[in-house]
Amino acid sequence: MADYAVVLEKVSKRFGDVWAVRELDLMIREGLIYGLLGPNGSGKSTTMKMMLGVLSPDKGRIIIGGVDVAENPIKVRKMMGYVPETPHLYDYLTGIEYLDFIGEIYDVEPEVRRKRIEGFLEAFELKDRGNELIHGYSRGMKQKIALISALLHRPRILILDEPLSGLDPKSARIVKDLLNKLKEDGVTIILSTHILEIADALCDEVAIMYEGRKIAEGRPSELREAAGLPGSTFEKVFLKLTGTEDLRSVIEALTK
């Protein structure tokens, strides 16, 4: 398993009587952009939180960078960066204060984190807003701060839940280019997105989840072949593999 950044072995998680994730196996190689796709409630976010050690699986084992998450969750968190779908920031800190705080948590040297913060703020066009309170930031600005905070300590593995949410087209392009550069540097990126065109364009491999189970896995081109839709849009492939391609009854109900 030396070449794998993330390994999940028969992982399951239940909330009450509902299995959010069931018997999930994943083996994600280092230096890939790997997409976790699926409709709402399919178990994507739960899976990501278990990788991070925020949630504990009821069954199975998770290995991150060769470390068992259950045995050493602190070590695992230090090698990972995470951006949730809805970041929760400290509204009454400035952007720079918040990022400096996060950098200190990850033991980034003061001078190093100062330079990194300056560089990221300039790249994301926040240099003139860094000394303003986060409370006054737009959703897109908060998303940028969350992304910067996940990257400050140079993680080996990056987990992103809807990373382009709220970003303007220029900022979204910066993030896409940044992710590709991080991949070239050997960083493993696991992302979840509802925008299937992004998954198709960015991801080397994807897993499609449905009702807590992995129902398909492979390169986007391989999934097209498996669905019998070569040359088709990834949206059509996704809908077919999840059994939701016939939406006529839904449209008819909405237009009555």
Beta strands, then each sheet from edge to edge (+ up, - down):
strand 1: 4-15
strand 2: 18-29
strand 3: 33-37
strand 4: 59-64
strand 5: 67-68
strand 6: 80-83
strand 7: 157-161
strand 8: 188-192
strand 9: 205-210
strand 10: 213-218
sheet 1: 2+ 1- 4+ 5-
sheet 2: 6+ 7+ 8+ 3+ 9+ 10-
end
